Amino acid sequence: MNIMVTGASGFVGYDLIKLLLKYNHKIFAIYRSNNTLTKKLLHKNLMWKKMDLKDQIYFKKKIDIIIHCAATHSFSKKKSVTDYINSNIISLNNLIDLARRLKTKMIINFSTVSIYGQINTKRLDEKYTPVKQDLLGLTKHIAENIFSIQSINFINLRLPGIMCSRRNNSRPWLQTLINKIKNNKNVYVHNTNNYFNNVIDTKEIVRLILRIIKKRRKIRGTFNLSASKPQKLKKIIHIIKSKYQSKSKVIN
């Protein structure tokens, strides 16, 4: 199957590519900025393509599935209002046009739980009404609504913090915590008796993508995706400390 992955030079996109290549898929990796990974990650089924998605996309090879994980967010180097609009809205419109021309079977769009804004509930579902969205949440929400009026098959995945494999990654919050514990640094946390599941990792996301591919039937809609079984934060910290035999002190 031919799969296009946008945001291929980012932490998430890079992980997705490495994992999907193990299943003998042909991957077209789309990146915007200068990218040293094009020389580090080489594979017979991988083609790197530099492209700015805010411009009309000229691409003629067959694409079965588009995985759209390129985005502007608070950690981006460029994050003006224009950057948010170009990356999170206009780019998606251009991908929809491409998918229509190439008769692509599905677009899997990486959205975010930030579309909910300020969350004032312990159990979050897709029907929760957004409150005070930031630029990321607002632009991603607009992108989701664009899909709802399209005939093309799509899935919006509203994702929490995503754990990746690259060691220099400092987000999400849990990754920062792990990095400190690995280096025997003291960590300060709040409400260690609270339950926590606001996280997902790239391996789990790929497992879901592969399941979607295998079903070969129309799936359309918007879904929250996170760890299914909440754990107390202090238990998670204990597991991490034990794994790395860390001497970190945890200060509540």
Secondary structure, 3 states (H helix, E strand, C coil): CEEEEECCCCHHHHHHHHHHHCCCCEEEEEECCCCCHHHHCCCCCEEEEECCCCCCCCCCCCCCEEEECCCCCCCCCCCCHHHHHHHHHHHHHHHHHHHHHHCCCEEEEEEEHHHHECCCCCCCCCCCCCECCCHHHHHHHHHHHHHHCCCCCEEEEEECEEECCCCCCCCCHHHHHHHHHHCCCCEECCCCCCEECCEEEHHHHHHHHHHHHHHCCCCCEEEECCCCCCEEHHHHHHHHHHHHCCCCCEEC
